[in-house]
Amino acid sequence: MSEVLTVLRFAGTLLLVLLVFNFVILVHEWGHFLAARWRGLKVEKFQIWMGKPIWKRTINGVQYGLGCVPMGGFVSLPQMAPMEAIEGKNEGGEPLPPIKPLDKIIVAFAGPLFSALLALFFACLVSFFGKPTHPAMLTTTIGRIIPEGAAAKSELRLGDRILRIDGKPITTFFGPSGSVQWAVASSDKNTVEFEVERAGAPNPVKVIVDAPIGQGEADLKWKEESFWTRLWGRPPFRMVGVGPARDYRVEEVKPNSPAELAGLKKGDQIVTIDRQPILDATVIWDLAKKGGGKPMALEVKRGTETLALTLTPVIPQRTSPRTDKSAEEFFSKPNTGLSFMIANPDDITLDKPNPFKLLYTMAATSLANLRALVSPSSVSVAHMSGPVGIMNVYYNILQDKYAWNMVLYFSVMLNIGLAIFNLLPLPVLDGGHITMAILEQIRGKAANLKIMEYIQLGCVLVLLSFVGFVTLKDVGGLTDGGDLELKFAPPAGALGPVTPGN
């Protein structure tokens, strides 16, 4: 019965994802449709998704349909530009009167405008219902410096509170806007300037971290991966090897693991390791790998008690046939058998931002993303997502306790990103139509239709290739080689299970 419920839950969640995603596309295309009606253009088709329609119906001379390829949508407007490669041929066959460049601009701009208005609508809902935020998400204090990272070779210290990176204000460690993660990844310089607040220092301290783009340990490992791994996977973002200070508690202790043998239990708080205070309990993973099996003295808080325990990491059992670099490192380095959770995970507040400020922040983030793509940063086209990746994000969000709050928040980002992307002055996109209409107004005549048809066809092929490429990465992200199971052999001399006698 539980399997049936799981399947039904999956199917129901997937249906919700499709509805939300298609609603976003529908509103964008609806903008084109209404503007075309207003300006008197002929509308042949209104279709959600591409390809041959699996459902269609003609109403008042307009064919409404649902395509067989779950990607995008279109409104067929033969007076705008030759788009037969996507929308099919003009079925009416009758000659159509030309339209003014202004009409083309209005119709093309209406799609991004409606996406932006939908983003504003979602932003207002976020402002009303709130975005879930945990205090741990807002810290910018360094609690972990990875030994092999670039930060370990710099003057950054545990306890430093990051204020700015390359002059940009920092408000969180992870995320698409104002985060340490994104500021480092999108920087186009081989050095990253941190401005930090440090205990005992009267003024902010500036620290230069030498982290050449494409030369980090993760980059070197990526270059050694197999062709198939690199084909399906995504190259790593640049990182400097710092993590946030967070109050963690032990979430799970693996059977037969060093943690179980040491006496650690769920809910324990690790306070010190080898008499050194820690700001992030997960540093124990780095110390275990670096120490090569050396015992570690732990000070642990359990309720009102303080315990002194000794933990000796060991190499886990191999449980996967995978031979990629990540798997080899996983099964060749000492491990503790510990996993952690943030303390007080239900300590959530609902942040209610100003909708216009939220929209501005998301727009600035989208523009920064585009800038990073064309700059010599570690961000590339391989990090972009298509329909599969976007729907996967929605699916994962819908598993959260605050699912609909997060759906609304992500939808602001998606719609404003869709609006900005479509305004790029590239043929096929709305910005391309606007650019051509402006040129037509300046020249006093439309571009040669035959030339435009070739340009449009070439751009369609490029666009389809791009979507195919990012979809390949999206699908690779769904499989990701499978999770690596962490298991430990029973300690030497341990008794096996006892079978009761008759």
C-alpha positions in Angstrom: 0.0 0.0 0.0 2.8 2.4 0.9 4.3 1.8 -2.6 1.0 2.8 -4.2 0.8 6.0 -2.1 4.4 6.8 -3.1 3.6 6.5 -6.8 0.4 8.6 -6.4 2.3 11.3 -4.5 5.0 11.3 -7.2 2.4 11.5 -10.0 0.5 14.3 -8.2 3.6 16.3 -7.5 4.7 15.9 -11.1 1.3 17.1 -12.3 1.5 20.2 -10.1 5.0 20.9 -11.5 3.7 20.7 -15.1 0.8 23.0 -14.3 3.0 25.6 -12.6 5.6 25.5 -15.4 3.0 25.6 -18.2 1.2 28.5 -16.5 4.4 30.5 -16.7 4.7 29.8 -20.4 1.0 30.4 -21.0 1.1 33.9 -19.5 4.2 34.9 -21.6 2.5 33.7 -24.8 -0.8 35.3 -23.8 0.9 38.6 -23.8 1.9 38.2 -27.4 -1.6 37.0 -28.2 -3.5 39.9 -26.6 -1.1 42.5 -28.1 -1.5 40.9 -31.6 -5.3 41.0 -31.3 -5.1 44.7 -30.1 -2.9 45.7 -33.0 -5.0 43.8 -35.6 -2.4 41.1 -36.6 -3.5 37.8 -37.9 -3.1 35.0 -35.3 -2.9 31.5 -36.8 -1.9 29.4 -33.8 -1.6 29.6 -30.0 0.4 26.5 -28.8 2.0 25.5 -25.6 5.0 23.2 -26.1 6.7 22.7 -29.4 6.4 20.1 -32.1 3.4 18.4 -33.7 0.3 19.0 -31.6 -1.1 16.1 -29.6 -4.2 18.1 -29.1 -5.6 21.0 -31.1 -8.9 22.9 -31.6 -9.7 25.8 -33.9 -11.8 28.6 -32.4 -12.6 31.8 -34.3 -9.9 31.1 -36.9 -7.2 30.4 -34.3 -5.7 26.9 -33.8 -5.1 26.3 -30.1 -2.9 23.3 -29.3 -0.6 21.4 -27.0 2.7 20.2 -28.6 4.5 16.9 -28.1 7.8 18.4 -27.0 7.6 19.7 -23.5 9.5 22.9 -24.2 8.3 26.5 -24.5 5.4 27.6 -26.6 4.5 30.1 -29.4 1.9 32.3 -31.0 2.0 32.0 -34.8 2.0 35.5 -36.2 3.0 35.3 -40.0 3.2 39.1 -40.3 5.9 39.4 -37.7 8.7 37.3 -39.3 9.2 34.0 -41.1 9.0 31.4 -38.3 8.0 28.3 -40.3 10.8 26.3 -38.8 9.1 26.4 -35.5 5.4 27.2 -36.2 4.8 25.5 -39.5 3.7 27.1 -42.8 1.0 29.7 -43.2 -2.0 27.5 -43.6 -4.3 30.2 -44.9 -2.2 30.9 -48.0 -3.7 34.3 -48.5 -1.4 37.4 -48.9 -1.3 39.4 -45.6 -0.9 43.1 -45.4 2.4 44.3 -43.9 2.4 45.8 -40.4 4.1 48.8 -39.0 7.4 48.4 -37.1 5.7 49.9 -34.0 3.1 47.1 -34.1 6.0 44.5 -34.2 7.7 46.1 -31.3 4.5 46.2 -29.2 3.6 42.6 -29.9 7.2 41.3 -29.3 7.6 43.3 -26.1 4.2 42.2 -24.7 5.5 38.6 -23.9 8.4 39.8 -21.7 6.1 42.5 -20.2 3.5 39.9 -19.2 6.3 37.7 -17.7 7.6 40.7 -15.7 4.0 41.4 -14.5 3.6 37.8 -13.5 6.9 38.1 -11.6 5.5 41.2 -9.8 2.3 39.3 -9.0 4.3 36.4 -7.5 6.5 39.0 -5.6 3.3 40.5 -4.1 2.3 37.0 -3.0 5.7 36.4 -1.4 5.4 39.7 0.4 2.0 38.6 1.7 2.7 35.0 2.6 6.4 35.3 3.3 9.6 33.5 2.3 10.8 30.9 4.9 14.2 31.8 6.4 16.3 30.1 9.0 18.8 32.1 11.0 21.6 29.8 9.8 20.9 30.9 6.2 21.8 34.5 7.0 25.2 34.0 8.5 28.3 35.2 6.7 30.8 34.2 9.4 33.5 31.7 8.4 33.2 28.5 10.3 35.1 26.1 8.1 38.2 26.5 6.0 39.0 23.4 3.9 42.7 22.5 4.2 43.2 22.0 0.4 41.3 25.2 -0.6 42.7 28.5 -1.7 41.4 30.2 1.5 43.7 28.0 3.7 46.7 29.6 2.0 45.4 33.1 2.7 45.0 35.3 5.7 41.3 34.5 6.2 40.5 33.1 9.7 37.8 31.2 11.4 35.3 33.6 12.9 35.8 36.3 10.2 32.5 37.8 9.2 32.5 38.5 5.4 31.2 41.9 4.5 32.1 42.3 0.8 33.7 40.3 -1.9 35.3 42.3 -4.8 33.4 45.3 -3.4 29.9 43.6 -3.5 27.9 43.4 -0.3 27.4 39.8 1.0 24.3 38.8 2.9 24.5 35.0 2.9 26.8 32.1 2.1 24.7 30.2 -0.5 22.2 31.3 -3.1 21.9 33.2 -6.4 22.1 36.7 -4.9 24.4 38.4 -2.5 26.1 35.2 -1.6 29.7 34.1 -1.0 29.2 31.2 -3.3 28.0 33.3 -6.3 30.4 36.2 -5.7 33.4 33.8 -5.9 32.1 31.8 -8.8 31.1 34.8 -11.0 34.3 36.8 -10.3 36.3 37.3 -13.5 39.7 37.9 -11.7 42.2 35.3 -10.6 42.3 36.8 -7.1 39.3 37.4 -4.9 39.2 40.3 -2.5 37.4 39.6 0.8 36.5 42.4 3.2 35.9 41.0 6.6 35.0 42.0 10.1 37.5 40.5 12.5 37.4 40.3 16.3 40.0 42.7 17.8 40.4 44.7 14.5 39.1 48.3 14.8 38.3 48.4 11.0 37.3 46.0 8.3 40.2 43.8 7.1 40.9 43.2 3.4 42.2 39.8 2.5 43.3 38.8 -1.1 42.7 35.1 -1.9 44.8 33.8 -4.8 42.4 31.5 -6.6 43.2 31.3 -10.4 40.1 30.5 -12.5 40.1 26.8 -13.6 43.1 25.9 -11.4 41.4 24.7 -8.2 41.6 21.1 -7.0 38.0 20.5 -8.1 38.9 21.8 -11.6 41.9 19.5 -11.8 39.8 16.5 -10.8 37.2 17.5 -13.3 39.8 17.5 -16.1 40.7 13.9 -15.1 37.2 12.6 -15.3 36.1 10.4 -18.2 34.6 11.7 -21.4 31.1 10.4 -20.4 31.3 12.0 -16.9 32.1 15.4 -18.4 29.5 14.9 -21.2 26.6 14.5 -18.7 28.0 16.4 -15.8 28.6 20.1 -15.1 32.1 21.6 -14.5 32.6 22.9 -10.9 32.2 26.5 -9.9 35.3 28.2 -8.6 35.4 27.9 -4.8 38.0 29.1 -2.3 37.2 26.5 0.4 35.2 28.4 3.1 32.0 27.4 4.8 29.6 29.1 7.2 29.6 29.0 11.0 26.5 26.9 11.9 25.2 25.3 15.0 25.1 21.6 14.1 23.9 18.6 16.0 24.5 14.9 15.2 21.7 13.7 13.0 22.8 10.1 12.3 25.4 7.7 13.5 26.2 4.8 11.1 26.2 1.3 12.5 29.7 -0.1 13.3 31.1 3.4 12.5 33.9 5.1 14.4 31.3 7.5 15.7 29.2 4.7 17.2 32.3 3.0 18.7 33.2 6.4 20.3 29.8 6.6 21.9 28.3 9.5 19.9 24.5 9.7 19.7 21.9 11.6 17.8 21.4 15.2 19.1 25.0 15.5 20.4 26.8 18.8 19.9 30.5 18.6 19.2 32.1 21.6 21.0 35.9 21.0 20.5 38.1 18.8 18.5 41.6 18.2 19.9 40.9 21.0 22.4 40.3 23.5 19.5 36.8 25.2 19.6 34.9 24.7 16.4 32.3 26.9 14.7 31.1 24.2 12.3 31.0 20.5 13.3 31.4 19.3 9.8 35.1 20.3 9.9 35.4 16.8 11.5 35.1 15.4 7.9 38.1 17.4 6.7 40.1 16.5 9.8 39.3 12.8 9.4 40.5 12.7 5.8 43.6 14.8 6.5 44.5 12.9 9.7 44.7 9.5 8.0 43.1 7.6 10.8 44.6 9.5 13.7 42.4 9.5 16.9 40.6 12.8 17.7 39.7 14.0 21.2 36.2 15.4 21.2 34.3 17.5 23.8 30.6 16.8 23.3 27.6 18.4 24.9 24.6 16.0 25.5 21.8 17.8 27.2 23.3 19.2 30.4 26.3 16.9 30.3 29.7 17.5 28.8 31.5 14.3 27.7 35.1 13.6 26.6 35.1 11.1 23.8 37.8 9.7 21.5 37.0 9.0 17.8 39.3 7.2 15.4 38.2 7.5 11.7 38.5 4.4 9.5 38.1 3.7 5.8 34.6 2.6 4.9 33.5 -0.5 3.0 33.2 -0.2 -0.8 29.5 -0.4 -1.6 29.5 0.9 -5.2 31.1 -0.3 -8.5 31.6 3.4 -9.5 35.2 4.2 -10.4 35.0 7.9 -10.9 37.2 10.3 -9.0 34.6 11.2 -6.4 33.8 7.5 -5.7 37.5 6.6 -5.4 38.1 9.4 -2.9 35.0 8.5 -0.9 36.1 4.9 -0.5 39.8 5.6 0.1 39.7 8.3 2.8 39.0 7.7 6.5 35.5 8.6 7.6 33.7 9.1 10.9 30.2 7.8 10.0 28.6 11.0 11.2 26.0 13.2 9.5 24.7 16.5 10.9 21.6 18.6 11.0 21.2 22.3 11.8 20.1 22.9 15.4 16.5 23.9 15.8 15.5 23.2 12.2 11.9 24.5 12.9 13.2 27.9 13.9 11.8 29.4 10.7 10.7 33.0 10.2 8.7 34.2 7.2 10.5 37.1 5.7 8.1 39.5 3.9 10.2 41.6 1.5 8.9 44.6 -0.4 7.7 43.2 -3.8 9.3 45.9 -5.9 12.6 45.5 -4.1 12.4 41.8 -4.5 11.7 42.2 -8.2 14.6 44.6 -8.6 17.0 42.2 -6.8 15.9 39.3 -9.0 16.3 41.4 -12.2 19.8 42.5 -11.0 20.7 38.8 -10.3 19.5 37.7 -13.8 21.6 40.4 -15.4 24.6 39.4 -13.3 24.1 35.8 -14.4 24.2 36.9 -18.1 27.3 39.0 -17.5 29.0 36.1 -15.8 28.3 33.9 -18.8 30.2 36.2 -21.2 33.0 37.1 -18.8 36.1 34.9 -18.1 34.6 33.5 -14.9 34.0 29.9 -13.8 30.3 30.3 -14.9 29.5 28.8 -18.3 26.6 27.7 -20.4 26.9 24.2 -19.0 25.6 25.6 -15.7 22.3 26.8 -17.2 19.1 24.8 -17.0 16.4 24.1 -19.5 12.8 22.9 -19.0 13.9 19.6 -17.3 16.1 21.4 -14.8 13.5 24.0 -14.0 10.8 21.4 -13.5 13.2 19.4 -11.3 13.7 22.5 -9.1 9.9 22.9 -8.8 9.6 19.2 -8.0 12.2 19.4 -5.2 10.7 22.6 -3.8 7.3 20.9 -3.5 8.8 18.3 -1.1 9.6 21.1 1.4 7.5 21.9 4.4 7.0 25.5 3.1 6.6 24.2 -0.5 4.2 26.9 -1.8 6.1 29.8 -0.2 9.2 28.6 -2.0 7.3 28.0 -5.3 6.1 31.6 -5.2 9.7 32.8 -4.5 11.3 30.7 -7.2 8.6 31.8 -9.7 9.6 35.5 -9.2 13.1 34.5 -10.2 12.0 32.4 -13.1 9.6 34.9 -14.7 11.9 37.9 -14.4 14.7 35.8 -15.8 12.5 34.7 -18.7 11.6 38.3 -19.4 15.2 39.4 -19.5 16.4 36.4 -21.5 13.7 37.0 -24.2 14.7 40.6 -24.5 18.2 39.7 -25.7 18.6 41.0 -29.3 18.9 37.6 -30.9 16.8 36.3 -33.8 13.9 34.0 -32.7 13.8 35.7 -29.3 11.5 38.7 -28.7 14.5 41.0 -28.4 15.5 40.0 -31.9 12.1 40.9 -33.3 12.3 44.3 -31.6 15.8 44.9 -32.9 14.7 44.0 -36.5 11.6 46.3 -36.2 13.8 49.2 -35.0 16.2 48.6 -38.0 13.2 48.4 -40.3 12.0 51.8 -39.0 15.4 53.4 -39.5 15.9 51.9 -43.0 12.3 52.6 -44.1 11.8 49.1 -45.4 11.7 45.5 -44.1 14.6 43.1 -44.3 14.6 40.6 -47.2 12.2 37.8 -46.3 14.4 35.1 -47.8 17.5 36.3 -45.9 15.4 36.5 -42.7 14.1 33.0 -43.2 17.7 31.7 -43.4 18.7 33.7 -40.3 15.7 32.5 -38.4 16.3 28.8 -39.4 19.9 29.1 -38.3 19.0 30.6 -35.0 16.3 27.9 -34.5 19.0 25.2 -34.9 21.3 27.0 -32.5 18.5 27.4 -30.0 17.5 23.7 -30.3 21.1 22.7 -29.9 21.4 24.9 -26.8 18.2 23.4 -25.3 19.5 19.9 -26.1 22.9 20.7 -24.5 21.4 22.0 -21.2 18.9 19.2 -21.1 21.7 16.7 -21.3 23.2 18.4 -18.2 19.9 18.5 -16.5 19.3 14.8 -17.0 22.9 14.1 -15.8 22.1 16.1 -12.7 19.0 13.9 -12.1 21.1 10.7 -12.1 24.4 12.1 -10.9 25.9 8.6 -10.8 23.9 7.4 -7.9 24.4 8.1 -4.2 27.4 6.5 -2.5 26.3 4.4 0.5 28.4 4.7 3.6 28.9 1.4 5.5 31.5 0.1 7.9 32.7 -3.4 8.7 32.1 -4.7 12.3 35.1 -4.1 14.5 37.6 -7.0 14.8 36.4 -9.6 17.4 32.8 -8.4 17.3 30.2 -11.2 17.6 27.8 -11.8 14.7 24.1 -12.1 15.1 23.0 -14.9 17.5 20.3 -17.3 16.3 18.0 -18.5 19.0 18.0 -22.3 19.7 15.0 -24.5 19.3 
